[in-house]
Amino acid sequence: MARSSNDSWDLASSVGTTATMVAAGRAMASAASGALIDDPFAAPLVRAVGVEFFTMMIDGELDLSVFGDASPERAEAMVNGMAVRTRFFDDCALASTAAGARQVVILASGLDSRAYRLPWPDGTRVFELDQPEVISFKTSTLAGLGAQPTATRRAIPIDLRDDWPAALRDNGFDPSARTAWLAEGLLIYLPPEAQDQLFDRITALSAPGSTIATEWAPGIVDLDAEKARAMSAPLRDHGLDIDMPSLVYAGQRTPVMDYLRSIGWQVSGTPRDELLARFALPTPGDAAPDGPLGEIVYVSAELSTGTPPATAR
Ligand SMILES: C[S@@+](CC[C@H](N)C(=O)[O-])C[C@H]1O[C@@H](n2cnc3c(N)ncnc32)[C@H](O)[C@@H]1O
């Protein structure tokens, strides 16, 4: 179903399905030999959501040809891609807290368990924002598993198209203190102007020394919807009700690196293959060509000067 301005979802429908999908990827990456990441909550969370396709995926019972081809190289590329993505955001957040930040804001937190699994310095507060059903499911499922946050966790159920800065402040966020912001796997689900507004709002809430970790998917600009739809057809044949082109906002949008630079951030971008090489993992090359979103660029940014030029819209 096409997106609308006030649509909402749980973890088994619409955009929420993508949160379960990436958590399944983290579960597989955590179980890989010589794993780069260890997310012990990913698999139980995915099982609790109860979408059979993802449960089969993490149990190794899914024929991976549904993702294009069933070659070991293709499967390895998928798992390694999720491993380096997770490590990138883990490392950015921990580097920011090592440099003094004691506020971490995870926008579109989905089934991200960083508030429960990373070794945060004493006094760290982790704010998680996502749709109400997503927040309440993760909170109650992890409580049921006996998981304890490793920081003070503030879960804020809200749509990121609404006034989330006010909700953040109401929950004790301090804009005068430096913050580590994470926006992982979010931007393609926001309309182009909402992406820019998100970063304006972040900037208006950021003290000098604050950091952002996010990513840029170059293929979103000229997304080939028919190709993308054809790629997800086998998933639907296996019972997974997902139609990626209808969940994302394709078309012209400002590359996030350019936008952040224009509003005063010092930005660096690392293409996925460079990240794989950094962790001594093979680059997929022809074994697993990029999907419709192209080669993802992982973006980190720091606000190092005084008053930012942007005003919150
Ligand atoms: C691909 S998932 C990524 C989740 C998490 N960051 C991760 O990497 O595991 C996309 C997430 O964005 C959230 N999201 C997208 N648009 C949103 C909106 N307008 N308001 C709140 N959450 C949103 C979804 O609920 C979902 O959890």
The ligand as an SDF file (V2000), in Angstrom:
LIG
                    3D

 27 29  0  0  0  0  0  0  0  0999 V2000
   15.0820   -0.2290    8.2150 C   0  0  0  0  0  0  0  0  0  0  0  0
   14.3590    0.0520    9.7840 S   0  0  0  0  0  0  0  0  0  0  0  0
   15.8070    0.5200   10.7080 C   0  0  0  0  0  0  0  0  0  0  0  0
   15.6500    0.3130   12.1780 C   0  0  0  0  0  0  0  0  0  0  0  0
   16.9450    0.4780   12.9770 C   0  0  0  0  0  0  0  0  0  0  0  0
   17.5060    1.8050   12.8250 N   0  0  0  0  0  0  0  0  0  0  0  0
   17.9330   -0.5740   12.5500 C   0  0  0  0  0  0  0  0  0  0  0  0
   18.8410   -0.2620   11.7530 O   0  0  0  0  0  0  0  0  0  0  0  0
   17.7850   -1.7020   12.9980 O   0  0  0  0  0  0  0  0  0  0  0  0
   13.4810    1.5870    9.5730 C   0  0  0  0  0  0  0  0  0  0  0  0
   12.9390    2.1230   10.8540 C   0  0  0  0  0  0  0  0  0  0  0  0
   12.5140    3.4480   10.6320 O   0  0  0  0  0  0  0  0  0  0  0  0
   11.3570    3.6700   11.4020 C   0  0  0  0  0  0  0  0  0  0  0  0
   10.6800    4.8170   10.8110 N   0  0  0  0  0  0  0  0  0  0  0  0
   10.5760    5.1460    9.5000 C   0  0  0  0  0  0  0  0  0  0  0  0
    9.8370    6.2550    9.3480 N   0  0  0  0  0  0  0  0  0  0  0  0
    9.4530    6.6490   10.5860 C   0  0  0  0  0  0  0  0  0  0  0  0
    8.6580    7.6980   11.0770 C   0  0  0  0  0  0  0  0  0  0  0  0
    8.0990    8.5930   10.2500 N   0  0  0  0  0  0  0  0  0  0  0  0
    8.4800    7.8140   12.4050 N   0  0  0  0  0  0  0  0  0  0  0  0
    9.0440    6.9090   13.2500 C   0  0  0  0  0  0  0  0  0  0  0  0
    9.8020    5.8810   12.8440 N   0  0  0  0  0  0  0  0  0  0  0  0
   10.0040    5.7380   11.5210 C   0  0  0  0  0  0  0  0  0  0  0  0
   10.6010    2.3720   11.2760 C   0  0  0  0  0  0  0  0  0  0  0  0
    9.6000    2.2140   12.2350 O   0  0  0  0  0  0  0  0  0  0  0  0
   11.7330    1.3690   11.4030 C   0  0  0  0  0  0  0  0  0  0  0  0
   11.9430    0.9980   12.7340 O   0  0  0  0  0  0  0  0  0  0  0  0
  1  2  1  0
  2  3  1  0
  2 10  1  0
  3  4  1  0
  4  5  1  0
  5  6  1  0
  5  7  1  0
  7  8  2  0
  7  9  1  0
 10 11  1  0
 11 12  1  0
 11 26  1  0
 12 13  1  0
 13 14  1  0
 13 24  1  0
 14 15  1  0
 14 23  1  0
 15 16  2  0
 16 17  1  0
 17 18  1  0
 17 23  2  0
 18 19  1  0
 18 20  2  0
 20 21  1  0
 21 22  2  0
 22 23  1  0
 24 25  1  0
 24 26  1  0
 26 27  1  0
M  CHG  2   2   1   9  -1
M  END
$$$$
